[in-house]
């Protein structure tokens, strides 16, 4: 039994193997293409001992290992994705050897072809929407009693709730406008402040699959929402469309 496994980062087609010269993946392994007809799996060797089930479960609890693996995985997908249409696979997708990878490509050919056709000429844009900071009244005097403090506290909570409610409605209107420009969209789970890095509540965490021809219009849409007093938007992208590859739905 070999000491290595074939790790697959993504599926593509029409790539020139020479374009991968010097590209390394997880643990510094050189990246190669494994082909079945016109389909190609972007692959490298990884240590079997790290990716067998029990070892992998332990590694996924190791944040240092996990971060390094995620970064290496994304680096390979992003590098190839800058030149070719790629359909990323999930982290830690491994097979016994390249022959098994070819079998998977052939067996899943219709699904792989559909996904690559849908992603061609499109990129993923991310938009996060946050409630704008609550408008504060003029600086008030220090409460003179416990009752005054409680009234001020209730008023602040009420204003905060009103602010977040207004942001939610605004984010819904933006999402509808963004969907009209996008080929597809996903709504990811809202992040708390420890992940988002923002002190204001997140009210939308959207991903949008946008054709290259519509990218300028999409950016202009986001920019047109700048300076509002109910919601603040953050735009990222374009990215390789991780959010729009769901093999379980098509394979």
C-alpha positions in Angstrom: 0.0 0.0 0.0 1.3 3.4 -0.9 2.2 5.9 1.8 0.4 8.7 -0.1 -3.1 9.6 -1.3 -4.2 11.7 -4.3 -5.7 15.0 -2.9 -8.0 16.7 -5.4 -8.5 20.5 -5.1 -10.8 21.2 -8.0 -12.0 20.0 -11.4 -11.3 21.9 -14.6 -10.8 21.4 -18.3 -8.5 22.6 -21.0 -5.6 23.4 -18.7 -2.0 23.1 -19.9 0.1 21.0 -17.4 3.0 23.4 -18.0 1.0 26.2 -16.4 1.2 24.3 -13.1 5.0 24.2 -13.1 6.2 25.4 -9.7 2.8 25.3 -8.1 2.8 23.5 -4.8 -0.1 22.4 -2.6 -0.5 20.9 0.8 2.7 20.0 2.6 4.6 21.5 -0.4 3.6 18.7 -2.8 3.9 19.6 -6.5 0.5 20.0 -8.2 -0.4 18.0 -11.3 -3.4 17.3 -13.6 -5.1 13.9 -13.7 -7.2 13.7 -16.8 -10.1 11.7 -18.1 -11.0 12.9 -21.5 -11.3 16.7 -21.4 -11.9 16.8 -17.7 -8.9 17.3 -15.4 -8.5 17.0 -11.6 -6.1 19.4 -10.0 -4.2 17.0 -7.7 -1.2 16.5 -5.5 0.1 13.7 -3.2 -0.5 14.0 0.5 0.7 11.8 3.4 -1.8 8.9 3.9 -1.2 9.1 7.7 -2.5 12.7 7.8 -5.8 12.0 5.9 -7.0 8.7 7.1 -10.3 9.1 9.0 -9.1 9.0 12.6 -6.0 11.2 12.0 -8.1 13.7 9.9 -10.6 14.0 12.7 -7.8 14.9 15.1 -6.2 17.3 12.6 -9.5 19.2 12.1 -9.4 20.1 15.8 -5.8 21.5 15.4 -6.3 25.1 14.3 -2.7 25.5 13.2 -2.9 22.5 10.9 -6.3 23.4 9.7 -5.3 27.0 8.8 -2.2 25.9 6.9 -4.2 23.2 5.0 -7.1 25.6 4.2 -4.6 28.3 2.9 -2.7 25.7 0.8 -6.0 24.4 -0.6 -7.3 27.9 -1.5 -3.9 28.9 -3.0 -4.1 26.1 -5.5 -7.7 26.6 -6.4 -7.3 30.4 -6.7 -4.1 30.1 -8.8 -5.7 27.7 -11.3 -9.0 29.6 -11.2 -7.3 32.8 -12.4 -6.6 31.1 -15.7 -9.3 28.5 -16.1 -12.9 27.8 -15.0 -12.6 25.6 -11.9 -15.1 23.8 -9.7 -13.6 23.6 -6.3 -13.9 20.4 -4.2 -14.3 20.3 -0.5 -11.3 20.4 1.8 -9.7 17.0 2.3 -11.1 15.3 -0.8 -8.7 12.3 -1.2 -8.6 9.1 -3.2 -6.4 6.1 -3.0 -4.5 6.9 -6.2 -4.8 8.7 -9.6 -6.6 5.7 -11.2 -9.4 6.2 -8.7 -9.4 9.9 -9.5 -9.9 9.1 -13.2 -12.8 6.8 -12.4 -14.5 9.5 -10.4 -14.1 12.0 -13.2 -15.6 9.6 -15.7 -18.4 8.5 -13.4 -19.3 12.1 -12.5 -18.7 13.5 -16.0 -22.3 14.8 -16.6 -22.4 16.6 -13.2 -18.9 18.0 -13.6 -19.7 19.3 -17.1 -22.9 21.0 -15.9 -21.2 22.8 -13.1 -18.3 24.0 -15.2 -20.7 25.2 -17.9 -22.7 27.1 -15.3 -19.6 28.7 -13.8 -17.9 29.7 -17.1 -17.5 33.5 -17.4 -18.7 34.1 -13.8 -17.2 35.0 -10.5 -18.4 35.0 -6.9 -18.9 38.4 -5.1 -19.6 38.6 -1.4 -21.6 41.3 0.2 -21.9 41.7 4.0 -24.5 44.2 5.4 -24.3 45.6 8.8 -26.7 47.7 10.8 -25.5 51.3 10.8 -24.6 52.6 14.3 -27.7 53.9 16.1 -28.1 57.6 16.0 -27.4 59.1 19.3 -29.2 62.0 20.8 -27.3 65.1 22.0 -25.1 64.2 24.9 -27.3 63.8 28.0 -26.5 64.7 31.5 -25.5 62.0 33.9 -28.6 60.2 35.3 -29.5 61.7 38.6 -31.3 58.6 39.9 -31.6 54.9 39.2 -35.0 55.5 37.6 -33.5 57.9 35.1 -30.8 55.4 34.3 -33.3 52.7 33.6 -35.4 55.0 31.4 -32.3 55.9 29.4 -31.3 52.3 29.1 -34.7 51.2 27.8 -34.6 54.1 25.3 -31.2 53.0 24.1 -32.4 49.4 23.7 -35.5 50.5 21.8 -33.4 52.7 19.5 -31.0 49.8 18.9 -33.8 47.5 18.0 -35.4 50.0 15.6 -32.0 50.5 14.0 -31.4 46.8 13.4 -35.0 46.4 12.1 -34.4 49.2 9.6 -31.1 47.6 8.5 -32.8 44.2 8.0 -35.4 45.7 5.7 -32.7 47.7 3.8 -30.6 44.5 3.4 -33.6 42.7 2.0 -34.1 45.4 -0.6 -30.4 45.2 -1.6 -30.5 41.4 -1.8 -33.5 41.6 -4.2 -31.6 44.2 -6.4 -28.4 42.1 -6.3 -30.3 38.9 -7.3 -31.6 40.7 -10.4 -28.0 41.2 -11.6 -26.7 37.8 -10.5 -27.0 34.4 -12.1 -27.4 32.8 -8.7 -27.1 33.7 -5.0 -26.6 32.2 -1.6 -27.3 33.5 1.9 -24.7 32.3 4.3 -25.0 32.2 8.1 -24.7 35.6 9.8 -21.4 36.1 11.6 -21.1 37.4 15.1 -18.5 40.2 15.9 -15.8 37.7 16.7 -15.8 36.5 13.1 -16.9 39.6 11.2 -14.6 41.9 13.1 -17.4 44.5 13.1 -19.0 45.9 16.2 -22.3 46.5 14.4 -24.7 43.6 13.9 -24.5 41.7 10.6 -27.9 41.5 8.8 -26.8 39.9 5.5 -24.0 37.6 4.5 -24.6 37.1 0.8 -22.8 35.5 -2.1 -23.6 36.3 -5.7 -22.6 34.5 -8.9 -22.1 37.3 -11.4 -21.2 37.2 -15.1 -18.1 39.1 -16.0 -20.2 41.3 -18.3 -22.3 42.4 -15.3 -19.5 42.8 -12.8 -19.2 46.6 -13.3 -23.0 47.0 -12.8 -22.9 44.9 -9.7 -20.1 47.0 -8.2 -22.0 50.1 -9.0 -25.1 48.8 -7.3 -23.1 48.2 -4.1 -21.5 51.7 -4.4 -24.9 53.3 -4.8 -25.8 52.1 -1.3 -22.8 53.9 0.3 -23.5 56.6 2.8 -26.9 55.3 4.0 -27.9 55.8 7.6 -29.7 52.5 7.9 -27.2 49.9 6.6 -23.5 49.6 5.7 -22.3 47.3 3.0 -18.9 45.6 2.5 -18.1 44.1 -0.9 -15.4 41.5 -1.6 -14.5 39.6 -4.8 -14.5 38.4 -7.4 -13.6 35.0 -6.0 -13.5 31.5 -7.4 -17.2 30.5 -6.9 -16.9 28.1 -3.9 -20.4 28.9 -2.8 -22.0 27.7 -6.1 -20.5 24.2 -6.3 -22.8 21.7 -4.7 -21.9 18.3 -6.0 -24.5 16.5 -3.9 -27.3 18.3 -5.7 -26.1 17.2 -9.2 -24.0 14.1 -8.9 
